[in-house]
Amino acid sequence: MRYVEVRRHTLRQRPGEHVTQAGVELARRVGNRMGPFARVVTSKAPRAFETAIAMGFAVDEQDERLSKMGEDVDAEITWPASFAEYARVIRQGGATARFARAQAEVWRSLARELRDGEQALVVTHGGIVEIGAIGCLPNADHAAWGNFCDLCEGVRLSFDGKDFVEQEIMRVDPKG
């Protein structure tokens, strides 16, 4: 089995692009319980790159496809939304469905690069985590996955060499 763990970035102070000190501390705490990773890929946004570094992992690549959903997706659904709500919109077959399939292929391609037993880390953004995970496992019980992924939360997907076969939602205990 191979694993792709996809996490949302840590805390930033809007409208700034960079993580805050509190965000660094959160990412460190979460990162201490993760890894090791054979590959680390982030979006092009500074907050995603900085999150991976604060978690303790060197970044191998930044990928623009992990950076934005696009205006057509934003027109169909507003973040934040639960996994079930994203799945409902994806089933309508529009821009969000196309984005889910494209994102799943990005994650699948990364999983194919891994050897058995290895795992990769992806750091991206709210909405992208949920939509991509649904794209990877479109027939799962998405309502059981719960609410959207908060800061540093995400999903760990198991890849059998051909496709994703199961998931684990990775939540962060706010108390440490």
BATOR-976888 format. One record per atom (N, C-alpha, C): residue in three letters; x, y, z. Coordinates in steps of 0.001 Angstrom, whole numbers, padded with zeros to 6 digits, always signed. Layout:
// residues N
alaXYZ/...
END
This chain:
// residues 176
met+000845-001169+000000/met+000000+000000+000000/met+000896+001240+000000/arg+000410+002302-000643/arg+001058+003618-000662/arg+000060+004619-000089/tyr+000574+005722+000428/tyr-000302+006665+001124/tyr-000028+008094+000669/val-001095+008841+000483/val-001011+010270+000193/val-001790+010985+001290/glu-001087+011803+002048/glu-001703+012583+003116/glu-001821+014025+002633/val-003032+014532+002620/val-003300+015872+002105/val-003797+016726+003264/arg-003095+017816+003525/arg-003425+018684+004661/arg-003687+020106+004197/arg-004566+020759+004928/arg-004799+022194+004741/arg-003669+022951+005439/his-003316+024096+004909/his-002269+024934+005492/his-002631+025373+006906/thr-001688+026002+007572/thr-001876+026480+008934/thr-002361+027930+008954/leu-002404+028496+010128/leu-002955+029831+010366/leu-002131+030938+009706/arg-002848+031879+009111/arg-002258+033112+008592/arg-003136+034262+009037/gln-002633+035460+008933/gln-003422+036654+009248/gln-003845+037284+007930/arg-005129+037197+007597/arg-005615+037788+006341/arg-005472+039302+006391/pro-005161+039946+005316/pro-005058+039417+003960/pro-003667+038893+003629/gly-002798+038790+004609/gly-001430+038345+004375/gly-001340+036929+003828/glu-000242+036672+003132/glu-000005+035365+002521/glu+000833+034444+003401/his+001486+035003+004424/his+002430+034224+005221/his+001794+033743+006514/val+002306+032615+007038/val+001768+032073+008277/val+002201+032935+009461/thr+001409+032887+010517/thr+001698+033622+011738/thr+002533+032745+012674/gln+003017+033350+013758/gln+003758+032562+014747/gln+002872+031474+015347/ala+001621+031805+015616/ala+000692+030784+016117/ala+000511+029671+015089/gly+000521+030025+013814/gly+000429+029028+012751/gly+001644+028127+012707/val+002824+028708+012906/val+004056+027905+012956/val+003975+026913+014112/glu+003529+027386+015267/glu+003436+026518+016441/glu+002441+025381+016226/leu+001291+025681+015608/leu+000316+024637+015300/leu+000912+023622+014323/ala+001524+024105+013261/ala+002102+023205+012261/ala+003205+022327+012874/arg+004028+022884+013747/arg+005064+022091+014431/arg+004445+020971+015250/arg+003417+021333+016017/arg+002762+020342+016877/arg+002178+019200+016037/val+001505+019548+014939/val+000907+018538+014068/val+002004+017740+013365/gly+003020+018428+012866/gly+004105+017765+012148/gly+004874+016766+012980/asn+004946+016993+014281/asn+005654+016064+015162/asn+005005+014688+015197/arg+003770+014589+014752/arg+003032+013313+014773/arg+002884+012727+013370/met+003607+013266+012407/met+003444+012852+011007/met+004759+012312+010447/gly+004640+011689+009271/gly+005809+011298+008498/gly+006348+009945+008904/pro+007460+009585+008291/pro+008218+010329+007290/pro+007538+010286+005921/phe+007960+011190+005059/phe+007392+011292+003718/phe+008487+011165+002660/ala+008200+010367+001646/ala+009125+010207+000526/ala+009077+011421-000400/arg+007916+012077-000459/arg+007742+013269-001294/arg+006847+014258-000561/val+007164+015558-000719/val+006355+016626-000149/val+006085+017637-001260/val+004798+017877-001505/val+004366+018792-002568/val+003383+019786-001953/thr+003545+021055-002288/thr+002631+022083-001796/thr+002083+022890-002965/ser+001070+023670-002647/ser+000604+024653-003622/ser+001684+025727-003753/lys+001467+026652-004650/lys+002422+027754-004857/lys+002260+028872-003829/ala+001202+028827-003027/ala+000961+029880-002041/ala+001984+029779-000909/pro+002537+030918-000483/pro+003520+030883+000605/pro+003022+030165+001845/arg+001757+030318+002209/arg+001260+029692+003438/arg+001310+028168+003377/ala+001140+027585+002203/ala+001231+026126+002068/ala+002688+025674+002188/phe+003572+026339+001484/phe+005006+026030+001540/phe+005520+026184+002972/glu+005171+027291+003616/glu+005628+027565+004980/glu+005054+026559+005975/thr+003853+026065+005722/thr+003262+025055+006596/thr+004081+023777+006559/ala+004432+023318+005367/ala+005235+022092+005254/ala+006566+022241+005976/ile+007213+023383+005804/ile+008498+023627+006470/ile+008301+023643+007984/ala+007272+024350+008465/ala+007016+024409+009901/ala+006678+023028+010463/met+006075+022177+009658/met+005786+020810+010094/met+007068+019980+010218/gly+008138+020471+009587/gly+009418+019773+009669/gly+009809+019016+008422/phe+009169+019353+007283/phe+009420+018604+006056/phe+009897+019513+004932/ala+010987+019126+004304/ala+011492+019854+003143/ala+010528+019665+001977/val+010338+020709+001207/val+009410+020672+000075/val+010164+020262-001184/asp+009653+019220-001846/asp+010247+018735-003088/asp+009740+019481-004306/glu+008502+019955-004229/glu+007883+020565-005411/glu+006721+021450-004988/gln+006501+022513-005746/gln+005300+023331-005623/gln+004520+023179-006925/asp+003236+022925-006817/asp+002412+022615-007980/asp+001243+023601-008049/glu+001164+024329-009123/glu+000113+025330-009317/glu-001281+024710-009262/arg-001414+023450-009672/arg-002727+022793-009686/arg-003298+022610-008278/leu-002463+022762-007254/leu-002899+022647-005864/leu-003249+024008-005261/ser-003180+025059-006069/ser-003282+026423-005547/ser-004683+027019-005527/lys-005482+026765-006549/lys-006799+027416-006653/lys-007802+026496-007312/met-009063+026684-006901/met-010141+025900-007505/met-010662+026562-008777/gly-010630+027871-008820/gly-011125+028599-009977/gly-012476+029225-009721/glu-012751+030281-010445/glu-013997+031031-010277/glu-015229+030200-010589/asp-015122+029269-011552/asp-016282+028447-011909/asp-016679+027528-010753/val-015694+027016-010009/val-015995+026199-008831/val-016549+027096-007725/asp-015900+028238-007515/asp-016372+029175-006487/asp-017814+029609-006726/ala-018236+029644-007986/ala-019614+030029-008311/ala-020611+028929-007939/glu-020141+027680-007875/glu-021036+026566-007558/glu-021163+026279-006064/ile-020107+026578-005310/ile-020127+026272-003879/ile-019189+027223-003146/thr-019600+027610-001954/thr-018822+028537-001144/thr-018154+027774-000016/trp-016857+027992+000155/trp-016130+027413+001269/trp-016424+028241+002507/pro-016559+027645+003680/pro-016422+026223+003975/pro-017737+025468+003784/ala-017595+024215+003447/ala-018740+023320+003314/ala-018319+021934+003785/ser-019269+021157+004231/ser-018983+019791+004678/ser-018626+018913+003482/phe-018049+017762+003767/phe-017774+016794+002708/phe-019061+016419+001980/ala-020145+016238+002727/ala-021426+015865+002103/ala-021915+016950+001150/glu-021759+018211+001524/glu-022198+019304+000659/glu-021340+019383-000606/tyr-020030+019228-000456/tyr-019178+019190-001648/tyr-019589+018034-002557/ala-019846+016863-001968/ala-020236+015689-002760/ala-021538+015942-003512/arg-022478+016622-002853/arg-023750+016940-003509/arg-023522+017797-004752/val-022678+018801-004631/val-022391+019686-005766/val-021625+018927-006853/ile-020697+018078-006462/ile-019934+017279-007435/ile-020872+016385-008243/arg-021863+015796-007602/arg-022817+014919-008308/arg-023603+015659-009387/gln-023658+016987-009319/gln-024366+017767-010347/gln-023605+017788-011670/gly-022318+017424-011646/gly-021571+017254-012888/gly-020972+018505-013502/gly-020926+019609-012793/gly-020407+020860-013341/gly-018919+021053-013108/ala-018551+022303-012908/ala-017146+022673-012748/ala-016503+022007-011533/thr-017253+021860-010455/thr-016709+021238-009247/thr-016413+019767-009501/ala-017241+019098-010253/ala-016993+017697-010623/ala-015747+017578-011489/arg-015586+018488-012425/arg-014384+018462-013282/arg-013137+018716-012443/phe-013223+019666-011510/phe-012090+019953-010637/phe-011772+018751-009750/ala-012794+018071-009241/ala-012583+016885-008397/ala-011840+015798-009169/arg-012237+015562-010407/arg-011558+014541-011219/arg-010110+014938-011509/ala-009892+016214-011818/ala-008536+016693-012113/ala-007645+016610-010880/gln-008191+017012-009730/gln-007418+016965-008497/gln-007085+015514-008124/ala-008053+014617-008290/ala-007817+013195-008010/ala-006696+012654-008886/glu-006629+013098-010122/glu-005563+012615-011011/glu-004200+013143-010570/val-004150+014384-010073/val-002882+014916-009537/val-002422+014054-008369/trp-003324+013744-007463/trp-002976+012947-006286/trp-002631+011512-006670/arg-003371+010943-007637/arg-003110+009583-008119/arg-001733+009506-008762/ser-001382+010516-009528/ser-000061+010555-010173/ser+001052+010569-009128/leu+000862+011330-008078/leu+001836+011365-006994/leu+001945+009996-006320/ala+000815+009348-006080/ala+000814+008019-005449/ala+001542+006998-006314/arg+001407+007108-007626/arg+002082+006161-008536/arg+003602+006275-008458/glu+004109+007451-008061/glu+005557+007652-007946/glu+006147+006965-006715/leu+005303+006623-005769/leu+005766+006048-004511/leu+006004+004547-004641/arg+006866+004036-003769/arg+007047+002588-003650/arg+006128+002087-002548/asp+005931+000789-002532/asp+005074+000192-001523/asp+005563+000575-000127/gly+004639+001026+000711/gly+004953+001426+002074/gly+005320+002894+002227/glu+005574+003588+001137/glu+005935+005012+001217/glu+004690+005879+001273/gln+004922+007109+001742/gln+003834+008074+001762/gln+004320+009442+001309/ala+003382+010203+000769/ala+003648+011564+000310/ala+002768+012515+001109/leu+003249+013749+001261/leu+002495+014812+001910/leu+002174+015880+000875/val+000920+016299+000857/val+000466+017419+000041/val-000078+018463+000995/val+000371+019710+000864/val-000185+020807+001658/val-000856+021772+000684/thr-002141+021969+000891/thr-002935+022778-000023/thr-003938+023619+000777/his-005142+023765+000307/his-006088+024738+000844/his-007461+024138+001104/gly-008223+024832+001966/gly-009591+024439+002233/gly-010401+024411+000950/gly-011246+023442+000817/gly-012011+023228-000413/gly-011292+022269-001331/ile-010031+022516-001587/ile-009246+021618-002437/ile-009080+020271-001747/val-008822+020286-000440/val-008681+019030+000307/val-009958+018209+000165/glu-011103+018808+000454/glu-012366+018084+000448/glu-012755+017618-000961/ile-012668+018520-001919/ile-013066+018174-003294/ile-012149+017093-003862/gly-010851+017221-003634/gly-009911+016212-004128/gly-010145+014845-003512/ala-010407+014810-002201/ala-010650+013533-001521/ala-011902+012855-002072/ile-012941+013636-002305/ile-014168+013081-002891/ile-013892+012578-004301/gly-013084+013310-005060/gly-012717+012864-006396/gly-011969+011541-006391/cys-011177+011307-005345/cys-010413+010058-005232/cys-011293+008877-004836/leu-012318+009133-004050/leu-013228+008084-003569/leu-014675+008545-003765/pro-015108+008619-005027/pro-016414+009221-005321/pro-017616+008446-004789/asn-017459+007168-004488/asn-018600+006362-004048/asn-018634+006136-002540/ala-017768+006809-001804/ala-017719+006656-000349/ala-018911+007351+000308/asp-019084+007084+001599/asp-020114+007744+002387/asp-019543+009077+002870/his-019655+010106+002068/his-019029+011396+002365/his-019645+012084+003576/ala-020899+011806+003873/ala-021516+012383+005067/ala-020791+011896+006324/ala-020300+010671+006301/ala-019586+010109+007455/ala-018229+010788+007666/trp-017730+011495+006666/trp-016436+012165+006770/trp-016525+013449+007587/gly-017718+013957+007779/gly-017908+015096+008654/gly-017766+016451+007987/asn-017416+017411+008819/asn-017332+018805+008396/asn-016056+019050+007593/phe-015889+020256+007109/phe-014701+020650+006348/phe-013432+020459+007186/cys-012300+020456+006543/cys-011016+020325+007224/cys-010531+021693+007675/asp-010320+021819+008958/asp-009830+023055+009546/asp-008309+023121+009372/leu-007695+024115+009970/leu-006251+024326+009830/leu-005449+023073+010173/cys-004542+022699+009290/cys-003642+021541+009408/cys-004369+020199+009395/glu-005677+020185+009199/glu-006413+018930+009091/glu-006404+018459+007643/gly-006837+017230+007436/gly-006854+016727+006078/gly-007328+015298+005985/val-006806+014611+004980/val-007209+013245+004698/val-005974+012425+004322/arg-005937+011192+004789/arg-004876+010243+004425/arg-005529+009165+003580/leu-005057+009054+002336/leu-005632+008129+001370/leu-004703+006949+001146/ser-005284+005757+001097/ser-004525+004528+000820/ser-004662+004197-000661/phe-003530+003910-001286/phe-003458+003650-002731/phe-002898+002245-002931/asp-003629+001400-003647/asp-003230-000002-003811/asp-002329-000261-005021/gly-001848+000777-005665/gly-001037+000637-006868/gly-001815+000952-008132/lys-003144+000901-008038/lys-004005+001231-009167/lys-004919+002400-008858/asp-005459+002400-007629/asp-006407+003465-007274/asp-006475+003617-005757/phe-007145+004675-005337/phe-007359+004891-003921/phe-008462+003951-003442/val-008249+003359-002264/val-009187+002345-001782/val-009813+002695-000437/glu-009198+003578+000337/glu-009802+003996+001600/glu-009189+005299+002061/gln-009834+005878+003070/gln-009393+007167+003583/gln-009490+007196+005095/glu-008747+008114+005678/glu-008852+008436+007092/glu-008838+009960+007186/ile-009853+010526+007806/ile-009892+011973+007990/ile-008978+012300+009166/met-008069+013225+008946/met-007051+013585+009937/met-007472+014886+010618/arg-007948+014771+011849/arg-008390+015930+012611/arg-007291+016368+013573/val-007341+017627+013986/val-006369+018182+014900/val-007083+018511+016206/asp-006541+018014+017301/asp-007094+018306+018621/asp-006664+019731+019004/pro-007614+020634+019148/pro-007245+022026+019441/pro-006529+022196+020785/lys-006646+021204+021648/lys-006013+021288+022962/lys-004596+020724+022966/gly-004173+020186+021832/gly-002800+019697+021754/gly-002726+018241+021683/
END
